[in-house]
Amino acid sequence: MKKNLPNLIGSIVFCCAISSVSLSQKEHTLVSNQLLQISYSDGSCEIEPGKLPYQYAFLKIKNLTNSELTIGCNIAVQYEEGCNGCNGSDESRYYLKLNPNQLYTATCESDDRSLIFIRNPNFSGAWNFKEIRIENLDIK
């Protein structure tokens, strides 16, 4: 029994780690229609070595048609303390061209607005995230 104890503990730790990853990967639907689906999942990216990873939302955009689509929208990030991108200006406007049936998913390496900053856990004064909204959606 003593020989199996480390294996049992290792298995429990592994199961807990897998379940916490799958819980943090819950997908939140923002837009769903006959042309396109926009959703996001929560995640983190290591930005500064030795610090807690920053929290992000990774946009997932799927063209549901057999035609090329160009989308334009504003991405509003609502916090309890205020809002980022809620003014509908060109600065918060996001554009993306999608091939027929293409699925685009943001990653930590994405250098566009599809990787949405939510929180820096290393900063005690960080705002508290509430929701993301897609506003002024234009599909061509």
C-alpha positions as CSV (number, residue, x, y, z in Angstrom):
1,M,0.0,0.0,0.0
2,K,2.8,2.4,0.9
3,K,4.4,1.9,-2.6
4,N,1.1,2.8,-4.3
5,L,0.5,5.9,-2.1
6,P,2.8,8.3,-4.3
7,N,1.0,7.0,-7.4
8,L,-2.4,7.6,-5.9
9,I,-1.5,11.1,-4.7
10,G,0.0,11.9,-8.2
11,S,-3.2,10.7,-9.8
12,I,-5.4,12.9,-7.6
13,V,-3.2,16.0,-8.2
14,F,-3.3,15.3,-12.0
15,C,-7.1,15.0,-11.9
16,C,-7.5,18.2,-10.0
17,A,-5.2,20.0,-12.4
18,I,-7.1,18.8,-15.4
19,S,-10.5,19.7,-13.9
20,S,-9.3,23.2,-13.1
21,V,-8.0,23.7,-16.6
22,S,-11.3,22.5,-18.1
23,L,-13.3,24.7,-15.8
24,S,-11.3,27.8,-16.8
25,Q,-11.8,27.0,-20.5
26,K,-15.6,27.5,-20.4
27,E,-16.8,29.1,-23.6
28,H,-19.0,32.2,-23.4
29,T,-21.1,33.0,-26.5
30,L,-21.3,36.6,-27.4
31,V,-22.9,36.5,-30.9
32,S,-24.6,33.6,-32.7
33,N,-26.5,33.9,-35.9
34,Q,-26.7,32.2,-39.3
35,L,-23.5,33.9,-40.6
36,L,-21.2,33.8,-37.7
37,Q,-20.5,32.8,-34.1
38,I,-18.4,34.8,-31.7
39,S,-17.4,33.5,-28.3
40,Y,-14.5,33.6,-25.9
41,S,-12.9,31.5,-23.2
42,D,-11.0,32.7,-20.2
43,G,-7.3,31.9,-19.9
44,S,-3.9,33.3,-18.9
45,C,-0.6,34.2,-20.5
46,E,2.7,34.5,-18.8
47,I,3.9,38.0,-19.4
48,E,6.5,38.6,-16.7
49,P,8.7,35.7,-15.6
50,G,8.4,35.1,-11.9
51,K,5.0,36.8,-11.7
52,L,1.4,35.5,-11.8
53,P,0.1,35.1,-15.4
54,Y,-2.2,37.9,-16.6
55,Q,-5.8,36.9,-17.2
56,Y,-7.2,37.2,-20.8
57,A,-10.3,36.4,-22.8
58,F,-9.5,34.6,-26.1
59,L,-11.9,35.4,-28.9
60,K,-13.1,32.6,-31.1
61,I,-14.8,33.7,-34.3
62,K,-16.3,31.2,-36.8
63,N,-17.6,32.0,-40.3
64,L,-20.6,29.7,-40.7
65,T,-21.0,30.4,-44.4
66,N,-19.5,29.2,-47.6
67,S,-18.5,32.8,-48.5
68,E,-15.8,35.1,-47.3
69,L,-16.9,37.5,-44.6
70,T,-15.4,40.7,-43.3
71,I,-16.5,41.7,-39.8
72,G,-16.2,45.0,-37.9
73,C,-17.2,45.5,-34.3
74,N,-16.4,47.2,-31.1
75,I,-15.3,45.1,-28.2
76,A,-16.5,46.5,-24.9
77,V,-15.0,45.1,-21.7
78,Q,-17.1,45.9,-18.7
79,Y,-15.6,46.1,-15.2
80,E,-17.3,46.9,-11.9
81,E,-15.3,50.1,-11.8
82,G,-15.8,51.2,-15.4
83,C,-15.6,50.2,-19.1
84,N,-12.9,49.8,-21.7
85,G,-14.0,50.2,-25.3
86,C,-17.6,51.2,-24.5
87,N,-17.5,54.5,-26.3
88,G,-17.8,52.9,-29.7
89,S,-14.8,54.8,-31.1
90,D,-12.6,53.7,-34.0
91,E,-9.9,53.0,-31.4
92,S,-11.8,50.1,-30.0
93,R,-13.0,48.9,-33.4
94,Y,-11.9,45.4,-34.5
95,Y,-11.8,44.2,-38.1
96,L,-11.3,40.6,-39.3
97,K,-11.6,38.9,-42.7
98,L,-12.7,35.3,-42.5
99,N,-12.4,32.7,-45.3
100,P,-15.4,30.4,-45.9
101,N,-16.0,28.2,-42.9
102,Q,-12.9,29.5,-41.2
103,L,-12.5,29.3,-37.4
104,Y,-10.2,32.0,-35.9
105,T,-9.0,31.6,-32.3
106,A,-6.9,34.0,-30.4
107,T,-3.7,32.8,-28.6
108,C,-1.3,34.4,-26.2
109,E,0.8,35.3,-29.3
110,S,-2.1,37.2,-31.0
111,D,-1.2,40.8,-31.7
112,D,-4.7,42.1,-32.4
113,R,-7.8,42.9,-30.4
114,S,-8.8,39.2,-30.3
115,L,-6.7,38.7,-27.2
116,I,-8.6,40.8,-24.6
117,F,-6.8,41.8,-21.4
118,I,-9.0,41.2,-18.3
119,R,-6.8,41.4,-15.2
120,N,-3.3,41.6,-13.9
121,P,-3.4,39.6,-10.6
122,N,0.0,41.1,-9.6
123,F,-1.6,44.6,-9.2
124,S,-3.8,45.0,-6.1
125,G,-5.7,47.9,-7.6
126,A,-6.8,45.9,-10.7
127,W,-10.4,46.4,-11.8
128,N,-12.9,43.5,-11.3
129,F,-14.1,42.0,-14.6
130,K,-17.8,41.6,-15.3
131,E,-18.4,40.9,-19.0
132,I,-17.5,41.4,-22.6
133,R,-19.9,42.7,-25.2
134,I,-19.8,42.9,-29.0
135,E,-21.2,46.2,-30.1
136,N,-21.8,47.8,-33.5
137,L,-21.4,44.5,-35.4
138,D,-21.1,44.9,-39.1
139,I,-20.9,41.9,-41.4
140,K,-20.1,42.1,-45.1
